[in-house]
Amino acid sequence: MKTFKQALVVLALGLSAFFLMGATPTVTGEAAHELVKQGALLLDVRTPQEFQGGHLDGAVNVPVQELEAKLATLPAKMDQPIVVYCRSGHRSANAAELLKKAGYTKVQDLGAMSNWK
């Protein structure tokens, strides 16, 4: 019985770590504001419905699940700064990773939209 409980604890810790991976923003709200003022693309990777319900001024909406297919149409050069955000930070972390793998060199993850402040 003790081994089963230990296995459950290890599984729970592993799942927690999995869901928290990459969910740490790489840029503060203040720094993100400055990047956008200097010409960074502000990229909202939430659903169109979430975007229509409210978004940051100047943001472009490309849902994370469509991002890979729409890379060629992003209004950003490969070396242009991009600030990515979503509702909680998980989708933006995934999007930031995808953008970096695609060759974008200046990707910053704001995480949750509320970090913009």
N, C-alpha and C positions, 0 to 999 in steps of 0.2 A: 504494500500500500504506500509506503514511504517513497518508493521509486516512482510510482505513478504521480504523486503530488509534486515531486521534484521535476518530473517531466513537464507537468502543466505549468509550473513556475517558469521553467526555461522557455517553453513555447510562448507564454504570455510576454516575457521580456523580449524575446526575439521578434514577435509581432509588433510590439511597441516600438522597437528600434527601427523596424522596417517602415512603419508608417511615419516616423519622425525624420527619416533620412532625407536630406536635401531640403527640409522645410525651414531652414534657417536663412533669413534674408542676407544678401551680400552687400546691400546698400541701405543707408538710413533714409528716412523721408526727406530730411534736409539736403542730403547729398543728391538724392533723386531729383528734387526740385531744381537744383543747380545744373545737373546733367541735361534735363529737359530744356531749361533756359538756353543752354549752349547748343541745342540741336539734337539731342538724343530722341530716338523714337520711343514713345510711351506705348507699350503693348499690353492690352487687356486680353487675357487668354480665357476668360469666362465664356459662358454660353451667350448667344445673342439676346436671349430673354433677360439674363442678368445684366448685360450691358445696357439694354433699353431701360431697365429699372433704375439706372444711375451708374455713372462712370466718371473717371477723372477727366477734366477738361483737356482736350487735345489727344486723347487716347485713340488708338486704332484697335478694333476688335477682330481678333483671329482666335477662335476657340482652340484650345490646346489639342483637341482630337483632330483638328483640321490643319494644324500648323505645318506638319511635315509636307503635306500635299500642296500647301500654299507658300512655301518658302520662296519660290521664284517670283511671287507677286508682292512680297514684303516691300514696303517703301523705305528700305534701309540698305545702305551699302555694307559690305562685309566688315569694314573697319569703323562703321558708324556706331556710336554707343546706343544701346537698347536697354530700356528699363522695363522689366516684365512684372506684371502683378496679376493677382486673382482675388478670390474671396478670403482664403485661409492661408495660402502660401504653398500648398501642395502642387497645384497645377502649374503655378509659376516656376517652381523648382524644376518640374519636369520639362517645361517649355525652355527654360534657361539652358538646361543640359542638352536638349535637342538642338537649340540654336548654336551652341558651342561646337557640338559634333558636326554641324553643317558648315562650320568654318567662320561663323561670326566671332570676332575677336574681343569685342567690348560689351559683353552681356552682363547686366546687373539685375539681380532678383530683389525686388522690393518686398516680395512676399504678399502679405495681405494688403488689400486696398486701404485699410485703416491705418497702415504705417505711413501713408502719404502726409497726413496731418497738415 
